[in-house]
Amino acid sequence: MNFHLQIGHVSGPVVVNGRVYYSRNGVSVNGNTVTDAATGQRLSGRPIPHPERGSNVTYRGGEVWINGERIDPEEG
């Protein structure tokens, strides 16, 4: 199934095609391209940790955790 996803700006982490994208500046999504919302630099993302657990996102003390693993923001 092909589809086109376009999101202007998200301040938290975003999951696209099984990868987590997260930047302190927020992220923008246009199709399969995910960029830093402020700089426009393409983000590489990382696979969802422990995908068998789903995608449980938690915010603790200003940090983002997905499935029990801390996700550090990419520098964009």
C-alpha positions in Angstrom: 0.0 0.0 0.0 1.4 3.4 -1.0 0.4 6.5 0.8 1.7 10.1 1.2 2.1 11.5 4.7 2.7 15.2 5.2 3.0 16.7 8.7 4.1 20.3 9.1 5.8 20.2 12.6 5.8 17.8 15.5 7.6 18.7 18.7 8.0 15.1 20.0 9.2 11.9 18.5 7.7 10.6 15.3 7.6 7.0 14.0 7.6 6.5 10.2 8.0 3.1 8.6 9.2 1.5 11.8 11.9 4.1 12.6 11.9 6.8 15.4 12.8 10.4 14.5 13.3 12.9 17.2 14.9 16.4 17.3 15.0 19.1 19.9 13.7 21.5 17.1 10.8 19.2 16.2 10.5 17.2 13.0 8.7 17.7 9.7 7.5 14.8 7.6 6.9 14.9 3.9 6.3 11.5 2.4 9.2 9.3 3.4 11.5 12.3 4.1 11.9 13.4 7.8 13.7 16.5 8.5 14.6 18.8 11.4 11.8 21.4 11.6 14.1 24.3 12.1 17.1 23.5 9.9 15.6 21.3 7.2 18.4 18.8 7.6 17.3 15.2 6.9 17.2 13.0 10.0 18.4 9.4 9.9 16.2 8.1 12.8 16.7 4.7 14.4 14.7 1.5 14.5 12.0 1.2 17.2 13.6 -0.5 20.2 11.9 -3.8 21.1 9.2 -3.6 18.4 7.6 -6.7 19.8 6.5 -4.5 22.7 4.6 -2.1 20.4 5.5 1.6 20.6 5.0 2.7 24.2 6.2 6.3 24.5 6.9 7.9 27.9 8.2 11.3 28.9 10.2 11.4 32.1 12.2 14.4 33.4 12.4 15.9 29.9 13.6 12.7 28.3 11.8 10.5 25.8 11.6 6.7 26.4 10.2 4.2 23.9 9.6 0.6 25.1 11.9 1.2 28.1 14.8 2.7 26.1 15.8 6.3 26.3 15.7 8.1 22.9 18.2 10.9 22.4 17.3 13.6 20.0 19.3 13.9 16.8 21.2 17.1 16.2 19.7 18.9 13.2 
